[in-house]
Amino acid sequence: MGPTRLRGARLASPDIRAGMALVIAALCASGESTIHNIGQIDRGYERLDARLATLGAAIKRVED
């Protein structure tokens, strides 16, 4: 047995630091994750999606 693998999920960012932790977890998870309330993350990390894309992350912003 071993650790439980992360799977994609629908998430909501409660604050800046927790939101960044959710982004990292979503990048490590298999499948697709959706993070809501990203305004919290945007306040603390400028152009995060573009920066992570240079590292190979597949991040897409979708309007509700």
mmCIF file of the N, C-alpha and C atoms, coordinates in Angstrom:
data_MODEL
# 
_entry.id   MODEL 
# 
loop_
_atom_site.group_PDB 
_atom_site.id 
_atom_site.type_symbol 
_atom_site.label_atom_id 
_atom_site.label_alt_id 
_atom_site.label_comp_id 
_atom_site.label_asym_id 
_atom_site.label_entity_id 
_atom_site.label_seq_id 
_atom_site.pdbx_PDB_ins_code 
_atom_site.Cartn_x 
_atom_site.Cartn_y 
_atom_site.Cartn_z 
_atom_site.occupancy 
_atom_site.B_iso_or_equiv 
_atom_site.pdbx_formal_charge 
_atom_site.auth_seq_id 
_atom_site.auth_comp_id 
_atom_site.auth_asym_id 
_atom_site.auth_atom_id 
_atom_site.pdbx_PDB_model_num 
ATOM 1   N N  . MET A 1 1  ? 0.858   -1.168 0.000   1.00 0.00 ? 1  MET A N  1 
ATOM 2   C CA . MET A 1 1  ? 0.000   0.000  0.000   1.00 0.00 ? 1  MET A CA 1 
ATOM 3   C C  . MET A 1 1  ? 0.901   1.227  0.000   1.00 0.00 ? 1  MET A C  1 
ATOM 4   N N  . GLY A 1 2  ? 0.392   2.362  -0.013  1.00 0.00 ? 2  GLY A N  1 
ATOM 5   C CA . GLY A 1 2  ? 1.181   3.587  -0.035  1.00 0.00 ? 2  GLY A CA 1 
ATOM 6   C C  . GLY A 1 2  ? 0.266   4.775  0.099   1.00 0.00 ? 2  GLY A C  1 
ATOM 7   N N  . PRO A 1 3  ? 0.783   5.939  -0.180  1.00 0.00 ? 3  PRO A N  1 
ATOM 8   C CA . PRO A 1 3  ? -0.051  7.127  -0.064  1.00 0.00 ? 3  PRO A CA 1 
ATOM 9   C C  . PRO A 1 3  ? -1.144  7.143  -1.126  1.00 0.00 ? 3  PRO A C  1 
ATOM 10  N N  . THR A 1 4  ? -2.240  7.765  -0.799  1.00 0.00 ? 4  THR A N  1 
ATOM 11  C CA . THR A 1 4  ? -3.346  7.905  -1.739  1.00 0.00 ? 4  THR A CA 1 
ATOM 12  C C  . THR A 1 4  ? -2.961  8.904  -2.824  1.00 0.00 ? 4  THR A C  1 
ATOM 13  N N  . ARG A 1 5  ? -3.187  8.544  -4.066  1.00 0.00 ? 5  ARG A N  1 
ATOM 14  C CA . ARG A 1 5  ? -2.853  9.436  -5.183  1.00 0.00 ? 5  ARG A CA 1 
ATOM 15  C C  . ARG A 1 5  ? -3.885  10.565 -5.269  1.00 0.00 ? 5  ARG A C  1 
ATOM 16  N N  . LEU A 1 6  ? -3.418  11.732 -5.680  1.00 0.00 ? 6  LEU A N  1 
ATOM 17  C CA . LEU A 1 6  ? -4.310  12.882 -5.832  1.00 0.00 ? 6  LEU A CA 1 
ATOM 18  C C  . LEU A 1 6  ? -5.069  12.764 -7.144  1.00 0.00 ? 6  LEU A C  1 
ATOM 19  N N  . ARG A 1 7  ? -6.350  13.148 -7.110  1.00 0.00 ? 7  ARG A N  1 
ATOM 20  C CA . ARG A 1 7  ? -7.191  13.162 -8.303  1.00 0.00 ? 7  ARG A CA 1 
ATOM 21  C C  . ARG A 1 7  ? -7.767  14.556 -8.473  1.00 0.00 ? 7  ARG A C  1 
ATOM 22  N N  . GLY A 1 8  ? -8.020  14.940 -9.703  1.00 0.00 ? 8  GLY A N  1 
ATOM 23  C CA . GLY A 1 8  ? -8.600  16.237 -10.002 1.00 0.00 ? 8  GLY A CA 1 
ATOM 24  C C  . GLY A 1 8  ? -9.941  16.429 -9.303  1.00 0.00 ? 8  GLY A C  1 
ATOM 25  N N  . ALA A 1 9  ? -10.254 17.679 -8.978  1.00 0.00 ? 9  ALA A N  1 
ATOM 26  C CA . ALA A 1 9  ? -11.505 17.979 -8.275  1.00 0.00 ? 9  ALA A CA 1 
ATOM 27  C C  . ALA A 1 9  ? -11.879 19.438 -8.494  1.00 0.00 ? 9  ALA A C  1 
ATOM 28  N N  . ARG A 1 10 ? -13.079 19.797 -8.065  1.00 0.00 ? 10 ARG A N  1 
ATOM 29  C CA . ARG A 1 10 ? -13.534 21.195 -8.056  1.00 0.00 ? 10 ARG A CA 1 
ATOM 30  C C  . ARG A 1 10 ? -13.185 21.756 -6.690  1.00 0.00 ? 10 ARG A C  1 
ATOM 31  N N  . LEU A 1 11 ? -12.426 22.851 -6.672  1.00 0.00 ? 11 LEU A N  1 
ATOM 32  C CA . LEU A 1 11 ? -11.915 23.416 -5.430  1.00 0.00 ? 11 LEU A CA 1 
ATOM 33  C C  . LEU A 1 11 ? -12.235 24.903 -5.362  1.00 0.00 ? 11 LEU A C  1 
ATOM 34  N N  . ALA A 1 12 ? -12.160 25.480 -4.163  1.00 0.00 ? 12 ALA A N  1 
ATOM 35  C CA . ALA A 1 12 ? -12.339 26.925 -3.977  1.00 0.00 ? 12 ALA A CA 1 
ATOM 36  C C  . ALA A 1 12 ? -11.207 27.438 -3.115  1.00 0.00 ? 12 ALA A C  1 
ATOM 37  N N  . SER A 1 13 ? -10.610 28.542 -3.545  1.00 0.00 ? 13 SER A N  1 
ATOM 38  C CA . SER A 1 13 ? -9.488  29.123 -2.823  1.00 0.00 ? 13 SER A CA 1 
ATOM 39  C C  . SER A 1 13 ? -9.996  30.006 -1.680  1.00 0.00 ? 13 SER A C  1 
ATOM 40  N N  . PRO A 1 14 ? -9.711  29.633 -0.420  1.00 0.00 ? 14 PRO A N  1 
ATOM 41  C CA . PRO A 1 14 ? -10.171 30.432 0.703   1.00 0.00 ? 14 PRO A CA 1 
ATOM 42  C C  . PRO A 1 14 ? -9.301  31.662 0.966   1.00 0.00 ? 14 PRO A C  1 
ATOM 43  N N  . ASP A 1 15 ? -8.015  31.588 0.617   1.00 0.00 ? 15 ASP A N  1 
ATOM 44  C CA . ASP A 1 15 ? -7.103  32.722 0.797   1.00 0.00 ? 15 ASP A CA 1 
ATOM 45  C C  . ASP A 1 15 ? -5.889  32.536 -0.099  1.00 0.00 ? 15 ASP A C  1 
ATOM 46  N N  . ILE A 1 16 ? -4.959  33.480 -0.047  1.00 0.00 ? 16 ILE A N  1 
ATOM 47  C CA . ILE A 1 16 ? -3.811  33.472 -0.961  1.00 0.00 ? 16 ILE A CA 1 
ATOM 48  C C  . ILE A 1 16 ? -2.949  32.229 -0.788  1.00 0.00 ? 16 ILE A C  1 
ATOM 49  N N  . ARG A 1 17 ? -2.509  31.952 0.415   1.00 0.00 ? 17 ARG A N  1 
ATOM 50  C CA . ARG A 1 17 ? -1.577  30.835 0.640   1.00 0.00 ? 17 ARG A CA 1 
ATOM 51  C C  . ARG A 1 17 ? -2.232  29.477 0.408   1.00 0.00 ? 17 ARG A C  1 
ATOM 52  N N  . ALA A 1 18 ? -3.420  29.309 0.897   1.00 0.00 ? 18 ALA A N  1 
ATOM 53  C CA . ALA A 1 18 ? -4.132  28.044 0.681   1.00 0.00 ? 18 ALA A CA 1 
ATOM 54  C C  . ALA A 1 18 ? -4.440  27.870 -0.804  1.00 0.00 ? 18 ALA A C  1 
ATOM 55  N N  . GLY A 1 19 ? -4.748  28.952 -1.482  1.00 0.00 ? 19 GLY A N  1 
ATOM 56  C CA . GLY A 1 19 ? -5.008  28.895 -2.917  1.00 0.00 ? 19 GLY A CA 1 
ATOM 57  C C  . GLY A 1 19 ? -3.796  28.416 -3.687  1.00 0.00 ? 19 GLY A C  1 
ATOM 58  N N  . MET A 1 20 ? -2.616  28.894 -3.301  1.00 0.00 ? 20 MET A N  1 
ATOM 59  C CA . MET A 1 20 ? -1.391  28.451 -3.963  1.00 0.00 ? 20 MET A CA 1 
ATOM 60  C C  . MET A 1 20 ? -1.142  26.977 -3.681  1.00 0.00 ? 20 MET A C  1 
ATOM 61  N N  . ALA A 1 21 ? -1.437  26.524 -2.483  1.00 0.00 ? 21 ALA A N  1 
ATOM 62  C CA . ALA A 1 21 ? -1.303  25.107 -2.151  1.00 0.00 ? 21 ALA A CA 1 
ATOM 63  C C  . ALA A 1 21 ? -2.256  24.275 -3.013  1.00 0.00 ? 21 ALA A C  1 
ATOM 64  N N  . LEU A 1 22 ? -3.454  24.788 -3.263  1.00 0.00 ? 22 LEU A N  1 
ATOM 65  C CA . LEU A 1 22 ? -4.407  24.081 -4.121  1.00 0.00 ? 22 LEU A CA 1 
ATOM 66  C C  . LEU A 1 22 ? -3.898  23.997 -5.558  1.00 0.00 ? 22 LEU A C  1 
ATOM 67  N N  . VAL A 1 23 ? -3.274  25.075 -6.035  1.00 0.00 ? 23 VAL A N  1 
ATOM 68  C CA . VAL A 1 23 ? -2.710  25.066 -7.387  1.00 0.00 ? 23 VAL A CA 1 
ATOM 69  C C  . VAL A 1 23 ? -1.629  23.993 -7.492  1.00 0.00 ? 23 VAL A C  1 
ATOM 70  N N  . ILE A 1 24 ? -0.742  23.940 -6.530  1.00 0.00 ? 24 ILE A N  1 
ATOM 71  C CA . ILE A 1 24 ? 0.335   22.945 -6.542  1.00 0.00 ? 24 ILE A CA 1 
ATOM 72  C C  . ILE A 1 24 ? -0.244  21.528 -6.490  1.00 0.00 ? 24 ILE A C  1 
ATOM 73  N N  . ALA A 1 25 ? -1.214  21.319 -5.612  1.00 0.00 ? 25 ALA A N  1 
ATOM 74  C CA . ALA A 1 25 ? -1.839  19.997 -5.505  1.00 0.00 ? 25 ALA A CA 1 
ATOM 75  C C  . ALA A 1 25 ? -2.539  19.629 -6.815  1.00 0.00 ? 25 ALA A C  1 
ATOM 76  N N  . ALA A 1 26 ? -3.211  20.592 -7.435  1.00 0.00 ? 26 ALA A N  1 
ATOM 77  C CA . ALA A 1 26 ? -3.910  20.327 -8.695  1.00 0.00 ? 26 ALA A CA 1 
ATOM 78  C C  . ALA A 1 26 ? -2.920  19.957 -9.796  1.00 0.00 ? 26 ALA A C  1 
ATOM 79  N N  . LEU A 1 27 ? -1.758  20.597 -9.800  1.00 0.00 ? 27 LEU A N  1 
ATOM 80  C CA . LEU A 1 27 ? -0.744  20.275 -10.802 1.00 0.00 ? 27 LEU A CA 1 
ATOM 81  C C  . LEU A 1 27 ? -0.179  18.871 -10.601 1.00 0.00 ? 27 LEU A C  1 
ATOM 82  N N  . CYS A 1 28 ? -0.156  18.409 -9.379  1.00 0.00 ? 28 CYS A N  1 
ATOM 83  C CA . CYS A 1 28 ? 0.356   17.066 -9.058  1.00 0.00 ? 28 CYS A CA 1 
ATOM 84  C C  . CYS A 1 28 ? -0.690  15.977 -9.258  1.00 0.00 ? 28 CYS A C  1 
ATOM 85  N N  . ALA A 1 29 ? -1.951  16.361 -9.282  1.00 0.00 ? 29 ALA A N  1 
ATOM 86  C CA . ALA A 1 29 ? -3.049  15.389 -9.360  1.00 0.00 ? 29 ALA A CA 1 
ATOM 87  C C  . ALA A 1 29 ? -3.230  14.869 -10.775 1.00 0.00 ? 29 ALA A C  1 
ATOM 88  N N  . SER A 1 30 ? -3.778  13.667 -10.875 1.00 0.00 ? 30 SER A N  1 
ATOM 89  C CA . SER A 1 30 ? -4.159  13.149 -12.185 1.00 0.00 ? 30 SER A CA 1 
ATOM 90  C C  . SER A 1 30 ? -5.562  13.665 -12.497 1.00 0.00 ? 30 SER A C  1 
ATOM 91  N N  . GLY A 1 31 ? -5.834  13.902 -13.754 1.00 0.00 ? 31 GLY A N  1 
ATOM 92  C CA . GLY A 1 31 ? -7.144  14.421 -14.131 1.00 0.00 ? 31 GLY A CA 1 
ATOM 93  C C  . GLY A 1 31 ? -7.179  15.938 -14.113 1.00 0.00 ? 31 GLY A C  1 
ATOM 94  N N  . GLU A 1 32 ? -8.359  16.471 -14.248 1.00 0.00 ? 32 GLU A N  1 
ATOM 95  C CA . GLU A 1 32 ? -8.554  17.920 -14.344 1.00 0.00 ? 32 GLU A CA 1 
ATOM 96  C C  . GLU A 1 32 ? -9.088  18.481 -13.040 1.00 0.00 ? 32 GLU A C  1 
ATOM 97  N N  . SER A 1 33 ? -8.544  19.622 -12.629 1.00 0.00 ? 33 SER A N  1 
ATOM 98  C CA . SER A 1 33 ? -9.019  20.327 -11.437 1.00 0.00 ? 33 SER A CA 1 
ATOM 99  C C  . SER A 1 33 ? -9.525  21.699 -11.838 1.00 0.00 ? 33 SER A C  1 
ATOM 100 N N  . THR A 1 34 ? -10.524 22.174 -11.131 1.00 0.00 ? 34 THR A N  1 
ATOM 101 C CA . THR A 1 34 ? -11.058 23.522 -11.329 1.00 0.00 ? 34 THR A CA 1 
ATOM 102 C C  . THR A 1 34 ? -10.979 24.238 -9.999  1.00 0.00 ? 34 THR A C  1 
ATOM 103 N N  . ILE A 1 35 ? -10.339 25.429 -10.010 1.00 0.00 ? 35 ILE A N  1 
ATOM 104 C CA . ILE A 1 35 ? -10.200 26.207 -8.781  1.00 0.00 ? 35 ILE A CA 1 
ATOM 105 C C  . ILE A 1 35 ? -11.013 27.491 -8.929  1.00 0.00 ? 35 ILE A C  1 
ATOM 106 N N  . HIS A 1 36 ? -11.963 27.670 -8.032  1.00 0.00 ? 36 HIS A N  1 
ATOM 107 C CA . HIS A 1 36 ? -12.810 28.866 -8.021  1.00 0.00 ? 36 HIS A CA 1 
ATOM 108 C C  . HIS A 1 36 ? -12.224 29.890 -7.048  1.00 0.00 ? 36 HIS A C  1 
ATOM 109 N N  . ASN A 1 37 ? -12.687 31.122 -7.153  1.00 0.00 ? 37 ASN A N  1 
ATOM 110 C CA . ASN A 1 37 ? -12.251 32.225 -6.296  1.00 0.00 ? 37 ASN A CA 1 
ATOM 111 C C  . ASN A 1 37 ? -10.759 32.487 -6.471  1.00 0.00 ? 37 ASN A C  1 
ATOM 112 N N  . ILE A 1 38 ? -10.311 32.516 -7.729  1.00 0.00 ? 38 ILE A N  1 
ATOM 113 C CA . ILE A 1 38 ? -8.887  32.701 -7.989  1.00 0.00 ? 38 ILE A CA 1 
ATOM 114 C C  . ILE A 1 38 ? -8.427  34.141 -7.782  1.00 0.00 ? 38 ILE A C  1 
ATOM 115 N N  . GLY A 1 39 ? -9.361  35.038 -7.555  1.00 0.00 ? 39 GLY A N  1 
ATOM 116 C CA . GLY A 1 39 ? -8.986  36.414 -7.238  1.00 0.00 ? 39 GLY A CA 1 
ATOM 117 C C  . GLY A 1 39 ? -8.070  36.461 -6.023  1.00 0.00 ? 39 GLY A C  1 
ATOM 118 N N  . GLN A 1 40 ? -8.302  35.547 -5.108  1.00 0.00 ? 40 GLN A N  1 
ATOM 119 C CA . GLN A 1 40 ? -7.443  35.437 -3.924  1.00 0.00 ? 40 GLN A CA 1 
ATOM 120 C C  . GLN A 1 40 ? -5.999  35.135 -4.333  1.00 0.00 ? 40 GLN A C  1 
ATOM 121 N N  . ILE A 1 41 ? -5.837  34.224 -5.263  1.00 0.00 ? 41 ILE A N  1 
ATOM 122 C CA . ILE A 1 41 ? -4.504  33.825 -5.722  1.00 0.00 ? 41 ILE A CA 1 
ATOM 123 C C  . ILE A 1 41 ? -3.875  34.945 -6.547  1.00 0.00 ? 41 ILE A C  1 
ATOM 124 N N  . ASP A 1 42 ? -4.659  35.560 -7.434  1.00 0.00 ? 42 ASP A N  1 
ATOM 125 C CA . ASP A 1 42 ? -4.150  36.626 -8.301  1.00 0.00 ? 42 ASP A CA 1 
ATOM 126 C C  . ASP A 1 42 ? -3.598  37.810 -7.515  1.00 0.00 ? 42 ASP A C  1 
ATOM 127 N N  . ARG A 1 43 ? -4.166  38.077 -6.364  1.00 0.00 ? 43 ARG A N  1 
ATOM 128 C CA . ARG A 1 43 ? -3.683  39.195 -5.549  1.00 0.00 ? 43 ARG A CA 1 
ATOM 129 C C  . ARG A 1 43 ? -2.250  38.982 -5.065  1.00 0.00 ? 43 ARG A C  1 
ATOM 130 N N  . GLY A 1 44 ? -1.885  37.744 -4.821  1.00 0.00 ? 44 GLY A N  1 
ATOM 131 C CA . GLY A 1 44 ? -0.575  37.473 -4.259  1.00 0.00 ? 44 GLY A CA 1 
ATOM 132 C C  . GLY A 1 44 ? 0.474   37.016 -5.253  1.00 0.00 ? 44 GLY A C  1 
ATOM 133 N N  . TYR A 1 45 ? 0.031   36.520 -6.417  1.00 0.00 ? 45 TYR A N  1 
ATOM 134 C CA . TYR A 1 45 ? 0.975   35.958 -7.383  1.00 0.00 ? 45 TYR A CA 1 
ATOM 135 C C  . TYR A 1 45 ? 0.657   36.502 -8.768  1.00 0.00 ? 45 TYR A C  1 
ATOM 136 N N  . GLU A 1 46 ? 1.457   37.451 -9.223  1.00 0.00 ? 46 GLU A N  1 
ATOM 137 C CA . GLU A 1 46 ? 1.234   38.099 -10.509 1.00 0.00 ? 46 GLU A CA 1 
ATOM 138 C C  . GLU A 1 46 ? 1.545   37.149 -11.660 1.00 0.00 ? 46 GLU A C  1 
ATOM 139 N N  . ARG A 1 47 ? 0.624   37.049 -12.632 1.00 0.00 ? 47 ARG A N  1 
ATOM 140 C CA . ARG A 1 47 ? 0.771   36.223 -13.833 1.00 0.00 ? 47 ARG A CA 1 
ATOM 141 C C  . ARG A 1 47 ? 1.191   34.791 -13.517 1.00 0.00 ? 47 ARG A C  1 
ATOM 142 N N  . LEU A 1 48 ? 0.607   34.219 -12.494 1.00 0.00 ? 48 LEU A N  1 
ATOM 143 C CA . LEU A 1 48 ? 0.972   32.867 -12.060 1.00 0.00 ? 48 LEU A CA 1 
ATOM 144 C C  . LEU A 1 48 ? 0.772   31.854 -13.175 1.00 0.00 ? 48 LEU A C  1 
ATOM 145 N N  . ASP A 1 49 ? -0.345  31.934 -13.890 1.00 0.00 ? 49 ASP A N  1 
ATOM 146 C CA . ASP A 1 49 ? -0.611  30.965 -14.952 1.00 0.00 ? 49 ASP A CA 1 
ATOM 147 C C  . ASP A 1 49 ? 0.448   31.020 -16.043 1.00 0.00 ? 49 ASP A C  1 
ATOM 148 N N  . ALA A 1 50 ? 0.875   32.209 -16.437 1.00 0.00 ? 50 ALA A N  1 
ATOM 149 C CA . ALA A 1 50 ? 1.908   32.352 -17.469 1.00 0.00 ? 50 ALA A CA 1 
ATOM 150 C C  . ALA A 1 50 ? 3.259   31.840 -16.971 1.00 0.00 ? 50 ALA A C  1 
ATOM 151 N N  . ARG A 1 51 ? 3.581   32.129 -15.742 1.00 0.00 ? 51 ARG A N  1 
ATOM 152 C CA . ARG A 1 51 ? 4.856   31.662 -15.177 1.00 0.00 ? 51 ARG A CA 1 
ATOM 153 C C  . ARG A 1 51 ? 4.898   30.140 -15.085 1.00 0.00 ? 51 ARG A C  1 
ATOM 154 N N  . LEU A 1 52 ? 3.817   29.537 -14.629 1.00 0.00 ? 52 LEU A N  1 
ATOM 155 C CA . LEU A 1 52 ? 3.785   28.077 -14.522 1.00 0.00 ? 52 LEU A CA 1 
ATOM 156 C C  . LEU A 1 52 ? 3.743   27.416 -15.894 1.00 0.00 ? 52 LEU A C  1 
ATOM 157 N N  . ALA A 1 53 ? 3.159   28.097 -16.872 1.00 0.00 ? 53 ALA A N  1 
ATOM 158 C CA . ALA A 1 53 ? 3.121   27.561 -18.233 1.00 0.00 ? 53 ALA A CA 1 
ATOM 159 C C  . ALA A 1 53 ? 4.529   27.421 -18.800 1.00 0.00 ? 53 ALA A C  1 
ATOM 160 N N  . THR A 1 54 ? 5.440   28.318 -18.433 1.00 0.00 ? 54 THR A N  1 
ATOM 161 C CA . THR A 1 54 ? 6.823   28.207 -18.910 1.00 0.00 ? 54 THR A CA 1 
ATOM 162 C C  . THR A 1 54 ? 7.503   26.962 -18.355 1.00 0.00 ? 54 THR A C  1 
ATOM 163 N N  . LEU A 1 55 ? 6.953   26.419 -17.275 1.00 0.00 ? 55 LEU A N  1 
ATOM 164 C CA . LEU A 1 55 ? 7.486   25.182 -16.692 1.00 0.00 ? 55 LEU A CA 1 
ATOM 165 C C  . LEU A 1 55 ? 6.762   23.942 -17.197 1.00 0.00 ? 55 LEU A C  1 
ATOM 166 N N  . GLY A 1 56 ? 5.765   24.151 -18.084 1.00 0.00 ? 56 GLY A N  1 
ATOM 167 C CA . GLY A 1 56 ? 5.046   23.030 -18.663 1.00 0.00 ? 56 GLY A CA 1 
ATOM 168 C C  . GLY A 1 56 ? 3.659   22.784 -18.089 1.00 0.00 ? 56 GLY A C  1 
ATOM 169 N N  . ALA A 1 57 ? 3.203   23.640 -17.187 1.00 0.00 ? 57 ALA A N  1 
ATOM 170 C CA . ALA A 1 57 ? 1.874   23.471 -16.604 1.00 0.00 ? 57 ALA A CA 1 
ATOM 171 C C  . ALA A 1 57 ? 0.799   23.824 -17.636 1.00 0.00 ? 57 ALA A C  1 
ATOM 172 N N  . ALA A 1 58 ? -0.249  23.045 -17.664 1.00 0.00 ? 58 ALA A N  1 
ATOM 173 C CA . ALA A 1 58 ? -1.379  23.302 -18.565 1.00 0.00 ? 58 ALA A CA 1 
ATOM 174 C C  . ALA A 1 58 ? -2.484  23.960 -17.748 1.00 0.00 ? 58 ALA A C  1 
ATOM 175 N N  . ILE A 1 59 ? -2.451  25.291 -17.693 1.00 0.00 ? 59 ILE A N  1 
ATOM 176 C CA . ILE A 1 59 ? -3.427  26.056 -16.921 1.00 0.00 ? 59 ILE A CA 1 
ATOM 177 C C  . ILE A 1 59 ? -4.273  26.871 -17.881 1.00 0.00 ? 59 ILE A C  1 
ATOM 178 N N  . LYS A 1 60 ? -5.583  26.823 -17.677 1.00 0.00 ? 60 LYS A N  1 
ATOM 179 C CA . LYS A 1 60 ? -6.502  27.546 -18.555 1.00 0.00 ? 60 LYS A CA 1 
ATOM 180 C C  . LYS A 1 60 ? -7.484  28.311 -17.673 1.00 0.00 ? 60 LYS A C  1 
ATOM 181 N N  . ARG A 1 61 ? -7.656  29.592 -17.947 1.00 0.00 ? 61 ARG A N  1 
ATOM 182 C CA . ARG A 1 61 ? -8.642  30.401 -17.239 1.00 0.00 ? 61 ARG A CA 1 
ATOM 183 C C  . ARG A 1 61 ? -9.975  30.310 -17.971 1.00 0.00 ? 61 ARG A C  1 
ATOM 184 N N  . VAL A 1 62 ? -11.033 30.053 -17.221 1.00 0.00 ? 62 VAL A N  1 
ATOM 185 C CA . VAL A 1 62 ? -12.369 29.908 -17.804 1.00 0.00 ? 62 VAL A CA 1 
ATOM 186 C C  . VAL A 1 62 ? -13.315 30.832 -17.065 1.00 0.00 ? 62 VAL A C  1 
ATOM 187 N N  . GLU A 1 63 ? -14.092 31.591 -17.805 1.00 0.00 ? 63 GLU A N  1 
ATOM 188 C CA . GLU A 1 63 ? -15.089 32.476 -17.201 1.00 0.00 ? 63 GLU A CA 1 
ATOM 189 C C  . GLU A 1 63 ? -16.324 31.661 -16.833 1.00 0.00 ? 63 GLU A C  1 
ATOM 190 N N  . ASP A 1 64 ? -16.899 31.940 -15.679 1.00 0.00 ? 64 ASP A N  1 
ATOM 191 C CA . ASP A 1 64 ? -18.138 31.254 -15.262 1.00 0.00 ? 64 ASP A CA 1 
ATOM 192 C C  . ASP A 1 64 ? -19.328 31.827 -15.949 1.00 0.00 ? 64 ASP A C  1 
# 
